[in-house]
Amino acid sequence: MSTPSGSALREVYRIDWLPGTDILHGTCHCGAEHTDQDPVEMWEWMLAHPEGHQPRGTVS
């Protein structure tokens, strides 16, 4: 994958609200997923990468 000169690849964090609930569903740039009701705890989980993360397709 090529990027324009001087630009860096950025990590993408995605948080979706599940309509009709108080649940947030987060997907980290590594593919790990997490659900939580507290937005602060959701961001703490994401930003603690890789601690607490289990990327999709891996077995512990």
PDBQT receptor file of N, H, CA, C and O in Angstrom, charges set to zero:
ATOM      1  N   MET A   1       0.844  -1.174   0.000  1.00  0.00    +0.000 N 
ATOM      2  CA  MET A   1       0.000   0.000   0.000  1.00  0.00    +0.000 C 
ATOM      3  C   MET A   1       0.890   1.238   0.000  1.00  0.00    +0.000 C 
ATOM      4  O   MET A   1       1.827   1.341   0.792  1.00  0.00    +0.000 OA
ATOM      5  N   SER A   2       0.599   2.141  -0.862  1.00  0.00    +0.000 N 
ATOM      6  H   SER A   2      -0.163   2.058  -1.505  1.00  0.00    +0.000 HD
ATOM      7  CA  SER A   2       1.400   3.357  -0.901  1.00  0.00    +0.000 C 
ATOM      8  C   SER A   2       0.627   4.509  -0.282  1.00  0.00    +0.000 C 
ATOM      9  O   SER A   2      -0.602   4.557  -0.340  1.00  0.00    +0.000 OA
ATOM     10  N   THR A   3       1.362   5.428   0.305  1.00  0.00    +0.000 N 
ATOM     11  H   THR A   3       2.361   5.389   0.352  1.00  0.00    +0.000 HD
ATOM     12  CA  THR A   3       0.748   6.603   0.908  1.00  0.00    +0.000 C 
ATOM     13  C   THR A   3       1.398   7.837   0.313  1.00  0.00    +0.000 C 
ATOM     14  O   THR A   3       2.550   7.782  -0.117  1.00  0.00    +0.000 OA
ATOM     15  N   PRO A   4       0.682   8.946   0.280  1.00  0.00    +0.000 N 
ATOM     16  CA  PRO A   4       1.287  10.178  -0.222  1.00  0.00    +0.000 C 
ATOM     17  C   PRO A   4       2.516  10.539   0.599  1.00  0.00    +0.000 C 
ATOM     18  O   PRO A   4       2.588  10.245   1.793  1.00  0.00    +0.000 OA
ATOM     19  N   SER A   5       3.460  11.163  -0.037  1.00  0.00    +0.000 N 
ATOM     20  H   SER A   5       3.402  11.401  -1.007  1.00  0.00    +0.000 HD
ATOM     21  CA  SER A   5       4.698  11.561   0.625  1.00  0.00    +0.000 C 
ATOM     22  C   SER A   5       4.414  12.387   1.872  1.00  0.00    +0.000 C 
ATOM     23  O   SER A   5       3.646  13.348   1.831  1.00  0.00    +0.000 OA
ATOM     24  N   GLY A   6       5.042  12.002   2.983  1.00  0.00    +0.000 N 
ATOM     25  H   GLY A   6       5.665  11.221   3.017  1.00  0.00    +0.000 HD
ATOM     26  CA  GLY A   6       4.904  12.761   4.220  1.00  0.00    +0.000 C 
ATOM     27  C   GLY A   6       3.714  12.373   5.074  1.00  0.00    +0.000 C 
ATOM     28  O   GLY A   6       3.555  12.905   6.173  1.00  0.00    +0.000 OA
ATOM     29  N   SER A   7       2.868  11.458   4.600  1.00  0.00    +0.000 N 
ATOM     30  H   SER A   7       2.998  11.026   3.708  1.00  0.00    +0.000 HD
ATOM     31  CA  SER A   7       1.725  11.065   5.429  1.00  0.00    +0.000 C 
ATOM     32  C   SER A   7       2.008   9.714   6.081  1.00  0.00    +0.000 C 
ATOM     33  O   SER A   7       2.748   8.891   5.543  1.00  0.00    +0.000 OA
ATOM     34  N   ALA A   8       1.421   9.511   7.216  1.00  0.00    +0.000 N 
ATOM     35  H   ALA A   8       0.820  10.180   7.653  1.00  0.00    +0.000 HD
ATOM     36  CA  ALA A   8       1.611   8.258   7.945  1.00  0.00    +0.000 C 
ATOM     37  C   ALA A   8       0.278   7.522   8.000  1.00  0.00    +0.000 C 
ATOM     38  O   ALA A   8      -0.791   8.132   7.990  1.00  0.00    +0.000 OA
ATOM     39  N   LEU A   9       0.369   6.207   8.058  1.00  0.00    +0.000 N 
ATOM     40  H   LEU A   9       1.238   5.712   8.066  1.00  0.00    +0.000 HD
ATOM     41  CA  LEU A   9      -0.849   5.421   8.244  1.00  0.00    +0.000 C 
ATOM     42  C   LEU A   9      -1.373   5.699   9.632  1.00  0.00    +0.000 C 
ATOM     43  O   LEU A   9      -0.598   5.757  10.586  1.00  0.00    +0.000 OA
ATOM     44  N   ARG A  10      -2.680   5.871   9.763  1.00  0.00    +0.000 N 
ATOM     45  H   ARG A  10      -3.310   5.823   8.988  1.00  0.00    +0.000 HD
ATOM     46  CA  ARG A  10      -3.262   6.164  11.060  1.00  0.00    +0.000 C 
ATOM     47  C   ARG A  10      -4.027   4.959  11.571  1.00  0.00    +0.000 C 
ATOM     48  O   ARG A  10      -4.613   4.201  10.798  1.00  0.00    +0.000 OA
ATOM     49  N   GLU A  11      -4.013   4.794  12.881  1.00  0.00    +0.000 N 
ATOM     50  H   GLU A  11      -3.537   5.409  13.509  1.00  0.00    +0.000 HD
ATOM     51  CA  GLU A  11      -4.805   3.745  13.513  1.00  0.00    +0.000 C 
ATOM     52  C   GLU A  11      -6.251   4.204  13.529  1.00  0.00    +0.000 C 
ATOM     53  O   GLU A  11      -6.535   5.372  13.794  1.00  0.00    +0.000 OA
ATOM     54  N   VAL A  12      -7.167   3.286  13.244  1.00  0.00    +0.000 N 
ATOM     55  H   VAL A  12      -6.936   2.338  13.028  1.00  0.00    +0.000 HD
ATOM     56  CA  VAL A  12      -8.584   3.624  13.218  1.00  0.00    +0.000 C 
ATOM     57  C   VAL A  12      -9.281   2.913  14.360  1.00  0.00    +0.000 C 
ATOM     58  O   VAL A  12      -9.200   1.692  14.497  1.00  0.00    +0.000 OA
ATOM     59  N   TYR A  13      -9.963   3.694  15.171  1.00  0.00    +0.000 N 
ATOM     60  H   TYR A  13     -10.029   4.686  15.059  1.00  0.00    +0.000 HD
ATOM     61  CA  TYR A  13     -10.768   3.172  16.267  1.00  0.00    +0.000 C 
ATOM     62  C   TYR A  13     -12.220   3.473  15.918  1.00  0.00    +0.000 C 
ATOM     63  O   TYR A  13     -12.543   4.582  15.493  1.00  0.00    +0.000 OA
ATOM     64  N   ARG A  14     -13.085   2.497  16.096  1.00  0.00    +0.000 N 
ATOM     65  H   ARG A  14     -12.822   1.596  16.442  1.00  0.00    +0.000 HD
ATOM     66  CA  ARG A  14     -14.485   2.696  15.748  1.00  0.00    +0.000 C 
ATOM     67  C   ARG A  14     -15.352   2.320  16.936  1.00  0.00    +0.000 C 
ATOM     68  O   ARG A  14     -15.199   1.245  17.516  1.00  0.00    +0.000 OA
ATOM     69  N   ILE A  15     -16.266   3.216  17.293  1.00  0.00    +0.000 N 
ATOM     70  H   ILE A  15     -16.390   4.090  16.822  1.00  0.00    +0.000 HD
ATOM     71  CA  ILE A  15     -17.239   2.931  18.351  1.00  0.00    +0.000 C 
ATOM     72  C   ILE A  15     -18.619   3.179  17.783  1.00  0.00    +0.000 C 
ATOM     73  O   ILE A  15     -18.923   4.267  17.293  1.00  0.00    +0.000 OA
ATOM     74  N   ASP A  16     -19.448   2.155  17.858  1.00  0.00    +0.000 N 
ATOM     75  H   ASP A  16     -19.201   1.271  18.256  1.00  0.00    +0.000 HD
ATOM     76  CA  ASP A  16     -20.824   2.245  17.390  1.00  0.00    +0.000 C 
ATOM     77  C   ASP A  16     -21.758   2.122  18.585  1.00  0.00    +0.000 C 
ATOM     78  O   ASP A  16     -21.523   1.325  19.493  1.00  0.00    +0.000 OA
ATOM     79  N   TRP A  17     -22.801   2.909  18.573  1.00  0.00    +0.000 N 
ATOM     80  H   TRP A  17     -22.991   3.557  17.836  1.00  0.00    +0.000 HD
ATOM     81  CA  TRP A  17     -23.847   2.805  19.581  1.00  0.00    +0.000 C 
ATOM     82  C   TRP A  17     -24.885   1.833  19.037  1.00  0.00    +0.000 C 
ATOM     83  O   TRP A  17     -25.295   1.951  17.882  1.00  0.00    +0.000 OA
ATOM     84  N   LEU A  18     -25.315   0.877  19.851  1.00  0.00    +0.000 N 
ATOM     85  H   LEU A  18     -24.982   0.782  20.789  1.00  0.00    +0.000 HD
ATOM     86  CA  LEU A  18     -26.331  -0.072  19.431  1.00  0.00    +0.000 C 
ATOM     87  C   LEU A  18     -27.693   0.531  19.743  1.00  0.00    +0.000 C 
ATOM     88  O   LEU A  18     -28.095   0.561  20.906  1.00  0.00    +0.000 OA
ATOM     89  N   PRO A  19     -28.414   1.013  18.730  1.00  0.00    +0.000 N 
ATOM     90  CA  PRO A  19     -29.689   1.701  18.936  1.00  0.00    +0.000 C 
ATOM     91  C   PRO A  19     -30.658   0.899  19.804  1.00  0.00    +0.000 C 
ATOM     92  O   PRO A  19     -30.756  -0.322  19.689  1.00  0.00    +0.000 OA
ATOM     93  N   GLY A  20     -31.362   1.609  20.666  1.00  0.00    +0.000 N 
ATOM     94  H   GLY A  20     -31.282   2.601  20.760  1.00  0.00    +0.000 HD
ATOM     95  CA  GLY A  20     -32.326   0.977  21.563  1.00  0.00    +0.000 C 
ATOM     96  C   GLY A  20     -31.707   0.416  22.826  1.00  0.00    +0.000 C 
ATOM     97  O   GLY A  20     -32.398  -0.181  23.651  1.00  0.00    +0.000 OA
ATOM     98  N   THR A  21     -30.383   0.610  22.983  1.00  0.00    +0.000 N 
ATOM     99  H   THR A  21     -29.821   1.096  22.313  1.00  0.00    +0.000 HD
ATOM    100  CA  THR A  21     -29.681   0.102  24.171  1.00  0.00    +0.000 C 
ATOM    101  C   THR A  21     -28.761   1.192  24.692  1.00  0.00    +0.000 C 
ATOM    102  O   THR A  21     -28.653   2.268  24.105  1.00  0.00    +0.000 OA
ATOM    103  N   ASP A  22     -28.104   0.898  25.795  1.00  0.00    +0.000 N 
ATOM    104  H   ASP A  22     -28.191   0.024  26.273  1.00  0.00    +0.000 HD
ATOM    105  CA  ASP A  22     -27.054   1.765  26.339  1.00  0.00    +0.000 C 
ATOM    106  C   ASP A  22     -25.681   1.167  26.034  1.00  0.00    +0.000 C 
ATOM    107  O   ASP A  22     -24.690   1.523  26.673  1.00  0.00    +0.000 OA
ATOM    108  N   ILE A  23     -25.622   0.267  25.064  1.00  0.00    +0.000 N 
ATOM    109  H   ILE A  23     -26.426  -0.022  24.545  1.00  0.00    +0.000 HD
ATOM    110  CA  ILE A  23     -24.411  -0.483  24.770  1.00  0.00    +0.000 C 
ATOM    111  C   ILE A  23     -23.618   0.178  23.643  1.00  0.00    +0.000 C 
ATOM    112  O   ILE A  23     -24.171   0.591  22.624  1.00  0.00    +0.000 OA
ATOM    113  N   LEU A  24     -22.302   0.263  23.861  1.00  0.00    +0.000 N 
ATOM    114  H   LEU A  24     -21.853  -0.072  24.689  1.00  0.00    +0.000 HD
ATOM    115  CA  LEU A  24     -21.366   0.721  22.838  1.00  0.00    +0.000 C 
ATOM    116  C   LEU A  24     -20.562  -0.484  22.367  1.00  0.00    +0.000 C 
ATOM    117  O   LEU A  24     -20.160  -1.321  23.176  1.00  0.00    +0.000 OA
ATOM    118  N   HIS A  25     -20.330  -0.572  21.072  1.00  0.00    +0.000 N 
ATOM    119  H   HIS A  25     -20.657   0.107  20.416  1.00  0.00    +0.000 HD
ATOM    120  CA  HIS A  25     -19.529  -1.654  20.510  1.00  0.00    +0.000 C 
ATOM    121  C   HIS A  25     -18.306  -1.028  19.858  1.00  0.00    +0.000 C 
ATOM    122  O   HIS A  25     -18.424  -0.238  18.921  1.00  0.00    +0.000 OA
ATOM    123  N   GLY A  26     -17.132  -1.390  20.362  1.00  0.00    +0.000 N 
ATOM    124  H   GLY A  26     -17.036  -2.031  21.123  1.00  0.00    +0.000 HD
ATOM    125  CA  GLY A  26     -15.898  -0.813  19.851  1.00  0.00    +0.000 C 
ATOM    126  C   GLY A  26     -15.082  -1.819  19.078  1.00  0.00    +0.000 C 
ATOM    127  O   GLY A  26     -15.042  -3.002  19.416  1.00  0.00    +0.000 OA
ATOM    128  N   THR A  27     -14.428  -1.333  18.031  1.00  0.00    +0.000 N 
ATOM    129  H   THR A  27     -14.461  -0.371  17.757  1.00  0.00    +0.000 HD
ATOM    130  CA  THR A  27     -13.511  -2.146  17.243  1.00  0.00    +0.000 C 
ATOM    131  C   THR A  27     -12.189  -1.401  17.170  1.00  0.00    +0.000 C 
ATOM    132  O   THR A  27     -12.122  -0.275  16.677  1.00  0.00    +0.000 OA
ATOM    133  N   CYS A  28     -11.155  -2.035  17.660  1.00  0.00    +0.000 N 
ATOM    134  H   CYS A  28     -11.210  -2.950  18.060  1.00  0.00    +0.000 HD
ATOM    135  CA  CYS A  28      -9.811  -1.453  17.664  1.00  0.00    +0.000 C 
ATOM    136  C   CYS A  28      -9.167  -1.612  16.282  1.00  0.00    +0.000 C 
ATOM    137  O   CYS A  28      -9.622  -2.413  15.466  1.00  0.00    +0.000 OA
ATOM    138  N   HIS A  29      -8.117  -0.847  16.033  1.00  0.00    +0.000 N 
ATOM    139  H   HIS A  29      -7.747  -0.196  16.696  1.00  0.00    +0.000 HD
ATOM    140  CA  HIS A  29      -7.402  -0.950  14.765  1.00  0.00    +0.000 C 
ATOM    141  C   HIS A  29      -6.830  -2.334  14.529  1.00  0.00    +0.000 C 
ATOM    142  O   HIS A  29      -6.556  -2.697  13.385  1.00  0.00    +0.000 OA
ATOM    143  N   CYS A  30      -6.640  -3.129  15.602  1.00  0.00    +0.000 N 
ATOM    144  H   CYS A  30      -6.862  -2.834  16.531  1.00  0.00    +0.000 HD
ATOM    145  CA  CYS A  30      -6.097  -4.478  15.453  1.00  0.00    +0.000 C 
ATOM    146  C   CYS A  30      -7.180  -5.510  15.158  1.00  0.00    +0.000 C 
ATOM    147  O   CYS A  30      -6.880  -6.673  14.887  1.00  0.00    +0.000 OA
ATOM    148  N   GLY A  31      -8.447  -5.077  15.211  1.00  0.00    +0.000 N 
ATOM    149  H   GLY A  31      -8.691  -4.132  15.431  1.00  0.00    +0.000 HD
ATOM    150  CA  GLY A  31      -9.553  -5.985  14.930  1.00  0.00    +0.000 C 
ATOM    151  C   GLY A  31     -10.228  -6.521  16.181  1.00  0.00    +0.000 C 
ATOM    152  O   GLY A  31     -11.286  -7.143  16.085  1.00  0.00    +0.000 OA
ATOM    153  N   ALA A  32      -9.641  -6.294  17.358  1.00  0.00    +0.000 N 
ATOM    154  H   ALA A  32      -8.781  -5.789  17.435  1.00  0.00    +0.000 HD
ATOM    155  CA  ALA A  32     -10.259  -6.741  18.601  1.00  0.00    +0.000 C 
ATOM    156  C   ALA A  32     -11.555  -5.961  18.825  1.00  0.00    +0.000 C 
ATOM    157  O   ALA A  32     -11.662  -4.798  18.436  1.00  0.00    +0.000 OA
ATOM    158  N   GLU A  33     -12.533  -6.609  19.452  1.00  0.00    +0.000 N 
ATOM    159  H   GLU A  33     -12.446  -7.553  19.768  1.00  0.00    +0.000 HD
ATOM    160  CA  GLU A  33     -13.822  -5.976  19.697  1.00  0.00    +0.000 C 
ATOM    161  C   GLU A  33     -14.148  -6.012  21.178  1.00  0.00    +0.000 C 
ATOM    162  O   GLU A  33     -13.687  -6.885  21.914  1.00  0.00    +0.000 OA
ATOM    163  N   HIS A  34     -14.957  -5.041  21.603  1.00  0.00    +0.000 N 
ATOM    164  H   HIS A  34     -15.331  -4.332  21.005  1.00  0.00    +0.000 HD
ATOM    165  CA  HIS A  34     -15.305  -4.899  23.021  1.00  0.00    +0.000 C 
ATOM    166  C   HIS A  34     -16.649  -4.197  23.104  1.00  0.00    +0.000 C 
ATOM    167  O   HIS A  34     -16.952  -3.335  22.279  1.00  0.00    +0.000 OA
ATOM    168  N   THR A  35     -17.455  -4.558  24.089  1.00  0.00    +0.000 N 
ATOM    169  H   THR A  35     -17.209  -5.258  24.759  1.00  0.00    +0.000 HD
ATOM    170  CA  THR A  35     -18.700  -3.835  24.341  1.00  0.00    +0.000 C 
ATOM    171  C   THR A  35     -18.682  -3.304  25.765  1.00  0.00    +0.000 C 
ATOM    172  O   THR A  35     -18.114  -3.920  26.666  1.00  0.00    +0.000 OA
ATOM    173  N   ASP A  36     -19.311  -2.154  25.951  1.00  0.00    +0.000 N 
ATOM    174  H   ASP A  36     -19.772  -1.653  25.219  1.00  0.00    +0.000 HD
ATOM    175  CA  ASP A  36     -19.346  -1.514  27.261  1.00  0.00    +0.000 C 
ATOM    176  C   ASP A  36     -20.474  -0.497  27.275  1.00  0.00    +0.000 C 
ATOM    177  O   ASP A  36     -20.904  -0.024  26.223  1.00  0.00    +0.000 OA
ATOM    178  N   GLN A  37     -20.953  -0.161  28.462  1.00  0.00    +0.000 N 
ATOM    179  H   GLN A  37     -20.604  -0.546  29.317  1.00  0.00    +0.000 HD
ATOM    180  CA  GLN A  37     -21.963   0.881  28.592  1.00  0.00    +0.000 C 
ATOM    181  C   GLN A  37     -21.338   2.234  28.901  1.00  0.00    +0.000 C 
ATOM    182  O   GLN A  37     -21.977   3.268  28.707  1.00  0.00    +0.000 OA
ATOM    183  N   ASP A  38     -20.115   2.240  29.372  1.00  0.00    +0.000 N 
ATOM    184  H   ASP A  38     -19.596   1.400  29.530  1.00  0.00    +0.000 HD
ATOM    185  CA  ASP A  38     -19.437   3.467  29.787  1.00  0.00    +0.000 C 
ATOM    186  C   ASP A  38     -18.474   3.930  28.694  1.00  0.00    +0.000 C 
ATOM    187  O   ASP A  38     -17.501   3.237  28.399  1.00  0.00    +0.000 OA
ATOM    188  N   PRO A  39     -18.734   5.102  28.085  1.00  0.00    +0.000 N 
ATOM    189  CA  PRO A  39     -17.849   5.569  27.021  1.00  0.00    +0.000 C 
ATOM    190  C   PRO A  39     -16.402   5.795  27.477  1.00  0.00    +0.000 C 
ATOM    191  O   PRO A  39     -15.472   5.589  26.697  1.00  0.00    +0.000 OA
ATOM    192  N   VAL A  40     -16.207   6.212  28.719  1.00  0.00    +0.000 N 
ATOM    193  H   VAL A  40     -16.962   6.379  29.352  1.00  0.00    +0.000 HD
ATOM    194  CA  VAL A  40     -14.847   6.424  29.223  1.00  0.00    +0.000 C 
ATOM    195  C   VAL A  40     -14.109   5.089  29.297  1.00  0.00    +0.000 C 
ATOM    196  O   VAL A  40     -12.951   4.997  28.890  1.00  0.00    +0.000 OA
ATOM    197  N   GLU A  41     -14.769   4.063  29.810  1.00  0.00    +0.000 N 
ATOM    198  H   GLU A  41     -15.710   4.137  30.140  1.00  0.00    +0.000 HD
ATOM    199  CA  GLU A  41     -14.132   2.747  29.890  1.00  0.00    +0.000 C 
ATOM    200  C   GLU A  41     -13.855   2.168  28.511  1.00  0.00    +0.000 C 
ATOM    201  O   GLU A  41     -12.860   1.473  28.307  1.00  0.00    +0.000 OA
ATOM    202  N   MET A  42     -14.751   2.464  27.557  1.00  0.00    +0.000 N 
ATOM    203  H   MET A  42     -15.559   3.030  27.722  1.00  0.00    +0.000 HD
ATOM    204  CA  MET A  42     -14.527   1.999  26.187  1.00  0.00    +0.000 C 
ATOM    205  C   MET A  42     -13.239   2.606  25.630  1.00  0.00    +0.000 C 
ATOM    206  O   MET A  42     -12.416   1.886  25.065  1.00  0.00    +0.000 OA
ATOM    207  N   TRP A  43     -13.051   3.923  25.782  1.00  0.00    +0.000 N 
ATOM    208  H   TRP A  43     -13.719   4.508  26.241  1.00  0.00    +0.000 HD
ATOM    209  CA  TRP A  43     -11.841   4.569  25.279  1.00  0.00    +0.000 C 
ATOM    210  C   TRP A  43     -10.606   4.094  26.035  1.00  0.00    +0.000 C 
ATOM    211  O   TRP A  43      -9.544   3.926  25.436  1.00  0.00    +0.000 OA
ATOM    212  N   GLU A  44     -10.731   3.875  27.339  1.00  0.00    +0.000 N 
ATOM    213  H   GLU A  44     -11.594   4.012  27.826  1.00  0.00    +0.000 HD
ATOM    214  CA  GLU A  44      -9.588   3.362  28.102  1.00  0.00    +0.000 C 
ATOM    215  C   GLU A  44      -9.163   1.999  27.580  1.00  0.00    +0.000 C 
ATOM    216  O   GLU A  44      -7.971   1.711  27.476  1.00  0.00    +0.000 OA
ATOM    217  N   TRP A  45     -10.147   1.153  27.252  1.00  0.00    +0.000 N 
ATOM    218  H   TRP A  45     -11.116   1.387  27.337  1.00  0.00    +0.000 HD
ATOM    219  CA  TRP A  45      -9.836  -0.166  26.696  1.00  0.00    +0.000 C 
ATOM    220  C   TRP A  45      -9.093  -0.019  25.374  1.00  0.00    +0.000 C 
ATOM    221  O   TRP A  45      -8.076  -0.673  25.143  1.00  0.00    +0.000 OA
ATOM    222  N   MET A  46      -9.615   0.852  24.506  1.00  0.00    +0.000 N 
ATOM    223  H   MET A  46     -10.441   1.384  24.694  1.00  0.00    +0.000 HD
ATOM    224  CA  MET A  46      -8.984   1.020  23.197  1.00  0.00    +0.000 C 
ATOM    225  C   MET A  46      -7.577   1.583  23.301  1.00  0.00    +0.000 C 
ATOM    226  O   MET A  46      -6.661   1.100  22.635  1.00  0.00    +0.000 OA
ATOM    227  N   LEU A  47      -7.403   2.587  24.121  1.00  0.00    +0.000 N 
ATOM    228  H   LEU A  47      -8.147   2.979  24.662  1.00  0.00    +0.000 HD
ATOM    229  CA  LEU A  47      -6.108   3.250  24.212  1.00  0.00    +0.000 C 
ATOM    230  C   LEU A  47      -5.079   2.450  25.003  1.00  0.00    +0.000 C 
ATOM    231  O   LEU A  47      -3.897   2.794  24.991  1.00  0.00    +0.000 OA
ATOM    232  N   ALA A  48      -5.504   1.388  25.690  1.00  0.00    +0.000 N 
ATOM    233  H   ALA A  48      -6.465   1.109  25.699  1.00  0.00    +0.000 HD
ATOM    234  CA  ALA A  48      -4.587   0.527  26.442  1.00  0.00    +0.000 C 
ATOM    235  C   ALA A  48      -3.939  -0.525  25.537  1.00  0.00    +0.000 C 
ATOM    236  O   ALA A  48      -3.220  -1.401  26.019  1.00  0.00    +0.000 OA
ATOM    237  N   HIS A  49      -4.187  -0.443  24.251  1.00  0.00    +0.000 N 
ATOM    238  H   HIS A  49      -4.771   0.268  23.859  1.00  0.00    +0.000 HD
ATOM    239  CA  HIS A  49      -3.685  -1.428  23.299  1.00  0.00    +0.000 C 
ATOM    240  C   HIS A  49      -2.190  -1.683  23.498  1.00  0.00    +0.000 C 
ATOM    241  O   HIS A  49      -1.427  -0.727  23.634  1.00  0.00    +0.000 OA
ATOM    242  N   PRO A  50      -1.758  -2.921  23.520  1.00  0.00    +0.000 N 
ATOM    243  CA  PRO A  50      -2.471  -4.156  23.272  1.00  0.00    +0.000 C 
ATOM    244  C   PRO A  50      -2.990  -4.841  24.531  1.00  0.00    +0.000 C 
ATOM    245  O   PRO A  50      -3.573  -5.922  24.436  1.00  0.00    +0.000 OA
ATOM    246  N   GLU A  51      -2.794  -4.242  25.716  1.00  0.00    +0.000 N 
ATOM    247  H   GLU A  51      -2.321  -3.365  25.793  1.00  0.00    +0.000 HD
ATOM    248  CA  GLU A  51      -3.248  -4.877  26.954  1.00  0.00    +0.000 C 
ATOM    249  C   GLU A  51      -4.765  -5.069  26.928  1.00  0.00    +0.000 C 
ATOM    250  O   GLU A  51      -5.511  -4.123  26.676  1.00  0.00    +0.000 OA
ATOM    251  N   GLY A  52      -5.213  -6.297  27.189  1.00  0.00    +0.000 N 
ATOM    252  H   GLY A  52      -4.606  -7.065  27.394  1.00  0.00    +0.000 HD
ATOM    253  CA  GLY A  52      -6.639  -6.595  27.204  1.00  0.00    +0.000 C 
ATOM    254  C   GLY A  52      -7.219  -6.870  25.829  1.00  0.00    +0.000 C 
ATOM    255  O   GLY A  52      -8.412  -7.149  25.706  1.00  0.00    +0.000 OA
ATOM    256  N   HIS A  53      -6.397  -6.797  24.797  1.00  0.00    +0.000 N 
ATOM    257  H   HIS A  53      -5.428  -6.570  24.897  1.00  0.00    +0.000 HD
ATOM    258  CA  HIS A  53      -6.868  -7.015  23.438  1.00  0.00    +0.000 C 
ATOM    259  C   HIS A  53      -6.602  -8.441  22.991  1.00  0.00    +0.000 C 
ATOM    260  O   HIS A  53      -5.561  -9.018  23.303  1.00  0.00    +0.000 OA
ATOM    261  N   GLN A  54      -7.531  -8.991  22.275  1.00  0.00    +0.000 N 
ATOM    262  H   GLN A  54      -8.377  -8.522  22.022  1.00  0.00    +0.000 HD
ATOM    263  CA  GLN A  54      -7.384 -10.281  21.647  1.00  0.00    +0.000 C 
ATOM    264  C   GLN A  54      -7.841 -10.118  20.199  1.00  0.00    +0.000 C 
ATOM    265  O   GLN A  54      -9.035 -10.230  19.920  1.00  0.00    +0.000 OA
ATOM    266  N   PRO A  55      -6.913  -9.856  19.268  1.00  0.00    +0.000 N 
ATOM    267  CA  PRO A  55      -7.317  -9.641  17.885  1.00  0.00    +0.000 C 
ATOM    268  C   PRO A  55      -8.131 -10.822  17.338  1.00  0.00    +0.000 C 
ATOM    269  O   PRO A  55      -7.922 -11.970  17.732  1.00  0.00    +0.000 OA
ATOM    270  N   ARG A  56      -9.053 -10.522  16.434  1.00  0.00    +0.000 N 
ATOM    271  H   ARG A  56      -9.223  -9.590  16.114  1.00  0.00    +0.000 HD
ATOM    272  CA  ARG A  56      -9.885 -11.541  15.827  1.00  0.00    +0.000 C 
ATOM    273  C   ARG A  56      -9.016 -12.615  15.202  1.00  0.00    +0.000 C 
ATOM    274  O   ARG A  56      -7.974 -12.323  14.615  1.00  0.00    +0.000 OA
ATOM    275  N   GLY A  57      -9.456 -13.868  15.333  1.00  0.00    +0.000 N 
ATOM    276  H   GLY A  57     -10.302 -14.105  15.809  1.00  0.00    +0.000 HD
ATOM    277  CA  GLY A  57      -8.747 -14.970  14.710  1.00  0.00    +0.000 C 
ATOM    278  C   GLY A  57      -7.612 -15.546  15.528  1.00  0.00    +0.000 C 
ATOM    279  O   GLY A  57      -6.936 -16.467  15.070  1.00  0.00    +0.000 OA
ATOM    280  N   THR A  58      -7.380 -15.027  16.738  1.00  0.00    +0.000 N 
ATOM    281  H   THR A  58      -7.929 -14.279  17.110  1.00  0.00    +0.000 HD
ATOM    282  CA  THR A  58      -6.311 -15.580  17.572  1.00  0.00    +0.000 C 
ATOM    283  C   THR A  58      -6.919 -16.341  18.739  1.00  0.00    +0.000 C 
ATOM    284  O   THR A  58      -8.021 -16.035  19.194  1.00  0.00    +0.000 OA
ATOM    285  N   VAL A  59      -6.194 -17.320  19.208  1.00  0.00    +0.000 N 
ATOM    286  H   VAL A  59      -5.298 -17.569  18.839  1.00  0.00    +0.000 HD
ATOM    287  CA  VAL A  59      -6.632 -18.117  20.348  1.00  0.00    +0.000 C 
ATOM    288  C   VAL A  59      -5.613 -17.958  21.455  1.00  0.00    +0.000 C 
ATOM    289  O   VAL A  59      -4.409 -18.040  21.215  1.00  0.00    +0.000 OA
ATOM    290  N   SER A  60      -6.099 -17.727  22.680  1.00  0.00    +0.000 N 
ATOM    291  H   SER A  60      -7.077 -17.661  22.874  1.00  0.00    +0.000 HD
ATOM    292  CA  SER A  60      -5.156 -17.547  23.788  1.00  0.00    +0.000 C 
ATOM    293  C   SER A  60      -4.855 -18.857  24.467  1.00  0.00    +0.000 C 
ATOM    294  O   SER A  60      -4.080 -18.894  25.422  1.00  0.00    +0.000 OA
TER     295      SER A  60
